[in-house]
């Protein structure tokens, strides 16, 4: 694959999954990061799943991705946040 080839045809609906400790601050911060780059999300664009022990939370934000650069910025900010354990 050459440097200019894209895996996706933009714009596209794209799920961003983040995992961290279950807390209101985790929800608030990750949503703020995603919305800063992708604009406001409707409630139906957000899903959550708790771990079996209840300590961890996986949130999936489905956004309209406009470019690879946009996705890179989102993932970088999520990783740098200090509250996200895994971002997929």
Phi and psi in degrees as a GROMACS rama.xvg file:
@    title "Ramachandran Plot"
@    xaxis  label "Phi"
@    yaxis  label "Psi"
@TYPE xy
-82.8848  165.165  UNK-2
-58.1011  -28.5321  UNK-3
-90.4681  -9.53176  UNK-4
-70.9484  138.329  UNK-5
-108.503  146.353  UNK-6
-80.7538  -22.4803  UNK-7
-124  152.5  UNK-8
-94.7588  113.114  UNK-9
-91.1802  147.12  UNK-10
-74.8644  155.528  UNK-11
-152.366  153.023  UNK-12
-73.5405  131.271  UNK-13
-140.069  124.75  UNK-14
-86.7435  130.71  UNK-15
-114.099  118.901  UNK-16
-106.329  130.748  UNK-17
-125.981  143.081  UNK-18
-127.84  140.258  UNK-19
-166.717  -174.591  UNK-20
-68.9272  138.762  UNK-21
-70.1174  107.208  UNK-22
-156.001  158.163  UNK-23
-65.5388  -35.0005  UNK-24
-65.947  -33.8614  UNK-25
-62.352  -48.1821  UNK-26
-60.0719  -49.8355  UNK-27
-62.8244  -47.1244  UNK-28
-67.581  -44.9981  UNK-29
-66.9983  -38.8031  UNK-30
-63.7504  -42.4978  UNK-31
-61.0007  -40.9152  UNK-32
-64.0439  -49.1566  UNK-33
-63.2961  -45.0625  UNK-34
-68.1238  -28.4467  UNK-35
-60.7447  -34.4367  UNK-36
-97.6231  -26.4554  UNK-37
-117.077  -4.65336  UNK-38
86.0996  174.459  UNK-39
-59.551  141.066  UNK-40
-109.001  139.114  UNK-41
-74.9404  153.228  UNK-42
-55.4  -35.926  UNK-43
-72.8164  -7.04021  UNK-44
-91.0261  2.66772  UNK-45
-125.157  128.96  UNK-46
-130.002  154.313  UNK-47
-137.275  151.518  UNK-48
-143.819  126.642  UNK-49
-88.4802  150.09  UNK-50
-70.0177  162.793  UNK-51
-61.2642  -32.4849  UNK-52
-86.606  -9.66518  UNK-53
81.6139  3.00023  UNK-54
-85.5342  -25.0458  UNK-55
-119.831  157.596  UNK-56
-136.339  136.596  UNK-57
-111.189  124.773  UNK-58
-113.603  137.287  UNK-59
-118.69  120.792  UNK-60
-107.437  118.725  UNK-61
-98.7983  116.094  UNK-62
-115.46  167.019  UNK-63
-94.7916  100.171  UNK-64
-79.8183  131.099  UNK-65
-97.624  -24.2401  UNK-66
-163.591  163.8  UNK-67
-64.8319  -37.7838  UNK-68
-61.8857  -40.1996  UNK-69
-60.5868  -47.4822  UNK-70
-61.6292  -41.7254  UNK-71
-59.8765  -42.1692  UNK-72
-65.3765  -41.4626  UNK-73
-61.4705  -51.5202  UNK-74
-62.3727  -37.5887  UNK-75
-64.1962  -45.8086  UNK-76
-66.0384  -38.698  UNK-77
-63.5963  -44.524  UNK-78
-64.2296  -38.7045  UNK-79
-76.1659  -12.5468  UNK-80
-64.825  -27.6293  UNK-81
86.5226  -9.59686  UNK-82
-107.499  -15.6763  UNK-83
-90.7101  121.461  UNK-84
-83.6051  -37.5023  UNK-85
-144.255  136.861  UNK-86
-127.787  123.624  UNK-87
